[in-house]
Amino acid sequence: MVVLFIIGLLATLVAPKIIGRADEARVTKAVADMKAIEQALNLYRLDTGGYPTTEQGLEALVQKPERPPVPRTWNPNGYLPRVPSDPWGNPYVYVSDGARFTLKSTGADGVEGGEGRFADLDSKNF
């Protein structure tokens, strides 16, 4: 009985720290993903003269876009091997007019807005 009490006590002390680390790890992964996507977007802009539009999306970094404006020059190997999802399984939010872009993750809740562990992550903040 004493052993079970000690195990229960240890679990209540250690579990919150482990759970907090998992959230930190997901945020770190999302930041790393967004930095890699930003780098790929900048290479795309250097080759094509602009960023992919919202309609072309991040898929333009993997396959040559067929939607206008179709780039004349595009790296035949692509700029990313695949479009990643954020660590919570949601797609990254990408909005662009071709001259500027916004790249965000909607965080743990998958909904825009939120605070704490549900806060959105914006690539402009890193």
C-alpha positions as CSV (number, residue, x, y, z in Angstrom):
1,M,0.0,0.0,0.0
2,V,2.9,2.4,0.9
3,V,4.5,1.6,-2.5
4,L,1.4,2.4,-4.4
5,F,1.1,5.7,-2.5
6,I,4.7,6.6,-3.3
7,I,4.2,5.7,-7.0
8,G,1.0,7.8,-7.1
9,L,2.8,10.7,-5.4
10,L,5.7,10.6,-7.9
11,A,3.3,10.4,-10.8
12,T,1.4,13.5,-9.7
13,L,4.7,15.4,-9.3
14,V,6.4,14.2,-12.6
15,A,3.4,14.0,-15.0
16,P,2.8,17.8,-15.3
17,K,6.5,18.3,-16.1
18,I,6.5,15.7,-18.8
19,I,3.3,17.0,-20.3
20,G,4.7,20.5,-20.4
21,R,7.7,19.3,-22.2
22,A,5.6,17.6,-24.9
23,D,3.9,21.0,-25.5
24,E,7.3,22.7,-25.7
25,A,8.6,20.1,-28.1
26,R,5.6,20.6,-30.4
27,V,6.1,24.4,-30.4
28,T,9.8,23.9,-31.2
29,K,9.0,21.5,-34.1
30,A,6.4,24.0,-35.5
31,V,9.0,26.8,-35.3
32,A,11.6,24.6,-37.1
33,D,9.0,23.6,-39.8
34,M,8.1,27.3,-40.4
35,K,11.7,28.3,-40.7
36,A,12.3,25.6,-43.3
37,I,9.1,26.6,-45.2
38,E,10.2,30.2,-45.1
39,Q,13.6,29.3,-46.5
40,A,11.9,27.3,-49.3
41,L,9.6,30.2,-50.0
42,N,12.6,32.6,-50.3
43,L,14.4,30.2,-52.7
44,Y,11.1,30.0,-54.8
45,R,11.0,33.8,-54.9
46,L,14.6,34.0,-56.1
47,D,13.9,31.5,-58.9
48,T,10.5,32.8,-59.9
49,G,10.4,36.5,-59.0
50,G,7.6,36.1,-56.4
51,Y,6.1,34.0,-53.7
52,P,3.4,31.4,-54.5
53,T,-0.1,32.9,-54.3
54,T,-2.6,31.8,-51.7
55,E,-4.4,29.8,-54.4
56,Q,-1.2,28.0,-55.4
57,G,-0.4,27.4,-51.7
58,L,2.5,25.7,-50.2
59,E,2.1,22.8,-52.7
60,A,3.9,25.1,-55.2
61,L,7.0,24.3,-53.2
62,V,6.6,20.6,-54.0
63,Q,5.2,20.6,-57.5
64,K,5.3,23.2,-60.2
65,P,2.1,25.3,-60.0
66,E,-0.5,25.0,-62.8
67,R,-2.6,27.8,-61.5
68,P,-1.6,31.3,-62.7
69,P,0.8,32.9,-62.4
70,V,2.7,29.8,-63.6
71,P,6.4,30.5,-63.0
72,R,8.7,30.3,-66.1
73,T,11.6,29.1,-64.0
74,W,11.0,26.6,-61.3
75,N,13.5,24.2,-59.7
76,P,12.7,20.7,-61.2
77,N,13.6,19.1,-57.8
78,G,11.1,21.3,-56.0
79,Y,11.9,23.3,-52.8
80,L,10.5,20.9,-50.2
81,P,10.1,17.1,-50.4
82,R,6.5,17.4,-49.1
83,V,4.3,20.0,-47.5
84,P,4.5,19.3,-43.7
85,S,1.5,19.5,-41.3
86,D,2.0,21.2,-38.0
87,P,2.9,19.0,-35.0
88,W,-0.8,18.9,-34.0
89,G,-1.8,17.5,-37.4
90,N,-3.2,20.7,-38.9
91,P,-2.1,22.3,-42.2
92,Y,0.0,25.5,-41.9
93,V,-1.9,28.6,-42.8
94,Y,-0.4,30.3,-45.8
95,V,-1.7,33.6,-47.3
96,S,0.2,35.5,-50.1
97,D,-0.4,38.0,-52.8
98,G,2.8,37.0,-54.5
99,A,4.8,39.9,-53.0
100,R,4.4,39.1,-49.3
101,F,3.3,36.1,-47.3
102,T,1.9,35.1,-43.9
103,L,2.7,31.7,-42.5
104,K,1.0,30.5,-39.3
105,S,0.2,27.5,-37.2
106,T,-3.2,27.5,-35.5
107,G,-1.6,25.7,-32.5
108,A,-2.9,22.9,-30.3
109,D,-6.6,23.7,-30.8
110,G,-6.5,24.1,-34.6
111,V,-8.5,27.3,-34.4
112,E,-7.3,30.8,-35.1
113,G,-6.6,32.8,-31.9
114,G,-6.1,31.4,-28.4
115,E,-3.8,31.8,-25.5
116,G,-1.2,29.7,-23.7
117,R,-0.8,26.3,-25.3
118,F,-3.6,27.1,-27.7
119,A,-1.9,30.2,-29.0
120,D,-1.3,30.6,-32.7
121,L,2.3,30.7,-34.0
122,D,3.3,33.2,-36.6
123,S,6.5,32.9,-38.5
124,K,7.1,36.7,-38.3
125,N,7.6,36.3,-34.5
126,F,10.7,34.1,-34.8
